Amino acid sequence: MKRFIITITGFIIIFQMTAVSQENSVYPQPTNLVTIPTAGIIPRGAYLSEFRLFSGGGVLAGISAGISQRFMFGVAYGGANIIGNEKINWHDQPGVEIKYRFIEEASKLPAFLIGFNSQGQGAYLDSLKRYETKAKGFYLVASKNYRLLGNLGIHAGVNYNPLEGEDGDKDPSFFVGLDKNINPEISIVIEYDAALNDNETNDIALGEGKGYLNAGIRWTMVERFHLEIDFNNILLNRNEVDYLNRELKITFVEFF
């Protein structure tokens, strides 16, 4: 709880640093960083297709649509061992994401968004009725852009997942992250998910209490087409894991 309070307080201070904030923040925020959501949404009449290739021959495919300027809806489905010669372990059911941006970003105020996401990361574990990395569940997130040798986006949120509690851990959690463009084509994303609902206090938890530190390099190959290389679980917050995960994500945005 102390770590939670310190982190949220720090981000409130950062959001108030208007001296370096953009006077008219119109920089398009990404809808997600590596795994955490932001307050960014796709425009009305647009759709976003995403394909994630993860360890164990896993593939996760999803599509989202901009219903209005503030509301978007998406579904995703996948499984482990899709690539390879072993039996495919399909996810138990499709994941659903709903996002509503109820406050737009201004010069002195971040954008605020509420959402729900039932899609976790990695393989689905039938014995525990959960993903290797739990879904965010219900969440509230704030995002703000700043001028710093280009654009710097800062994001912070809290979440609660009541769906994946077979391990006895349904604690609320929090996440923070940033995205920074290096040039018009290349940007980096960094995030930290505290994963307080998956830590060492439970005998059957997968996490070790360190949280998940993830980073990625995003390349806009052509307009609206993004190729991303992600490095997940840098802190090795997983029992019997000695190396971080290297994943590939492909994103495409187009209008109907």
Residue pairs with C-beta under 8 A, 6 or more apart in sequence:
3 194
4 174
4 194
4 196
7 156
7 174
7 176
7 194
8 156
8 158
8 174
11 142
11 154
11 156
11 176
14 144
14 154
15 109
15 110
15 142
15 144
15 154
16 108
17 146
18 107
18 108
20 146
20 147
20 148
21 107
21 108
21 144
21 145
21 146
21 147
22 107
22 145
22 146
22 147
22 151
23 107
24 107
25 105
25 106
25 107
25 144
25 145
27 145
27 151
27 153
28 40
29 38
29 39
29 40
29 105
29 111
29 143
29 145
29 153
29 179
30 38
30 40
30 153
30 179
30 189
30 218
31 37
31 38
31 40
31 41
31 42
31 48
31 64
31 72
31 99
32 38
33 155
33 177
33 178
33 179
33 189
33 190
33 191
33 214
33 216
34 177
34 189
34 191
34 214
34 215
34 216
34 230
34 232
35 121
35 133
35 191
35 193
35 212
35 214
35 232
36 136
36 141
36 155
36 157
36 175
36 177
36 191
36 193
37 97
37 99
37 113
37 115
37 117
37 136
37 139
37 141
37 157
38 113
38 141
38 143
38 153
38 155
38 177
38 179
39 101
39 105
39 110
39 111
39 112
39 113
39 141
39 142
39 143
39 155
40 111
40 143
41 66
41 70
41 71
41 72
41 99
41 101
41 113
42 48
42 64
42 65
42 66
42 72
42 253
43 66
43 69
43 255
44 66
44 67
44 68
44 69
45 66
45 255
45 256
46 65
46 66
46 253
46 254
46 255
46 256
47 63
47 64
47 65
47 66
47 253
47 254
47 255
47 256
48 63
48 64
48 65
48 74
48 251
48 252
48 253
49 61
49 62
49 63
49 251
49 252
49 253
49 254
50 60
50 61
50 62
50 63
50 64
50 76
50 249
50 250
50 251
50 252
51 59
51 60
51 61
51 249
51 250
51 251
52 58
52 59
52 60
52 61
52 78
52 247
52 248
52 249
52 250
53 59
53 83
53 247
53 248
53 249
54 60
54 121
54 122
54 245
54 247
55 122
55 245
55 246
55 247
56 80
56 81
56 84
56 122
56 123
57 80
57 81
57 82
57 83
57 84
57 86
58 78
58 79
58 80
58 81
58 82
58 83
58 122
58 123
59 78
59 79
59 82
59 83
60 76
60 77
60 78
60 119
60 121
61 76
61 77
61 78
62 74
62 75
62 76
62 77
62 95
62 97
62 119
63 74
63 75
63 76
64 72
64 73
64 74
64 75
64 97
65 72
65 73
65 74
66 72
67 73
70 100
70 101
70 102
71 98
71 99
71 100
71 101
72 98
72 99
73 96
73 97
73 98
73 99
74 96
74 97
74 98
75 94
75 95
75 96
75 97
76 94
76 95
76 96
76 97
76 119
77 91
77 94
77 95
78 90
78 91
79 88
79 89
79 90
79 91
79 123
79 124
80 88
80 89
80 122
80 123
80 124
81 87
81 88
81 89
82 88
89 123
89 124
90 124
91 124
91 131
92 124
92 126
92 129
94 119
95 117
95 118
95 119
95 120
95 135
96 116
96 117
96 118
96 119
97 115
97 116
97 117
97 118
97 119
98 115
98 116
98 117
99 113
99 114
99 115
100 113
100 114
100 115
101 111
101 112
101 113
102 112
102 113
102 114
103 109
103 110
103 111
103 112
104 111
105 111
105 143
105 144
105 145
110 142
110 143
110 144
111 142
111 143
111 144
112 140
112 141
112 142
113 140
113 141
113 142
113 143
114 138
114 139
114 140
115 136
115 138
115 139
115 140
115 141
116 137
116 138
116 139
117 135
117 136
117 137
117 139
118 135
118 137
118 163
119 131
119 135
120 130
120 131
120 132
120 133
120 134
120 135
120 164
121 131
121 132
121 133
121 232
122 131
122 132
122 133
123 131
123 132
124 130
124 131
125 131
125 132
128 164
128 166
128 167
128 204
129 164
129 166
130 164
130 166
130 167
131 164
132 206
132 238
133 193
133 195
133 198
133 212
134 161
134 164
134 195
134 197
134 198
135 161
135 163
135 164
136 159
136 161
136 175
137 159
137 160
137 161
137 162
137 163
137 164
138 159
138 160
138 161
138 162
139 157
139 158
139 159
139 160
140 157
140 158
140 159
141 155
141 156
141 157
141 175
142 155
142 156
142 157
143 153
143 154
143 155
144 153
144 154
144 155
145 151
145 152
145 153
145 154
146 152
146 153
146 154
148 180
150 180
150 181
150 182
150 183
151 179
151 180
151 181
152 178
152 179
152 180
153 178
153 179
153 180
154 176
154 177
154 178
155 176
155 177
155 178
155 179
155 191
156 174
156 175
156 176
156 177
157 174
157 175
157 176
158 172
158 173
158 174
158 175
159 172
159 173
159 174
159 175
160 170
160 172
160 173
161 170
161 173
161 197
162 170
164 197
165 197
167 198
167 202
167 204
167 205
167 206
168 202
168 204
169 197
169 198
169 199
169 201
169 202
169 205
170 197
171 196
171 197
172 196
172 197
173 193
173 194
173 195
173 196
173 197
174 194
174 196
175 191
175 192
175 193
175 194
176 191
176 192
177 189
177 190
177 191
177 192
178 189
178 190
178 191
179 187
179 188
179 189
179 190
179 218
180 187
180 188
180 189
181 187
182 188
184 220
185 219
185 220
185 221
186 217
186 218
186 219
186 220
187 217
187 218
187 220
188 215
188 216
188 217
188 218
189 215
189 216
189 218
189 228
190 213
190 214
190 215
190 216
191 213
191 214
191 215
192 211
192 212
192 213
192 214
193 211
193 212
193 214
194 211
195 207
195 211
195 212
195 237
198 205
198 206
198 207
199 205
199 207
199 208
199 209
200 207
200 208
200 209
201 209
206 238
206 239
207 237
207 238
208 236
208 237
208 238
208 239
209 237
210 235
210 236
210 237
211 235
211 237
212 232
212 233
212 235
212 237
213 233
213 234
213 235
213 237
214 230
214 231
214 232
214 233
214 234
215 230
215 231
215 234
216 228
216 229
216 230
216 231
216 249
217 228
217 229
218 226
218 227
218 228
219 226
219 227
219 228
220 226
221 227
224 252
224 253
224 254
225 251
225 252
225 253
226 249
226 250
226 251
226 252
227 248
227 249
227 250
228 248
228 249
228 250
228 251
229 246
229 247
229 248
229 249
230 245
230 246
230 247
230 248
230 249
231 244
231 245
231 246
231 247
232 244
232 245
232 246
232 247
233 241
233 244
233 245
234 244
236 242
236 243
236 244
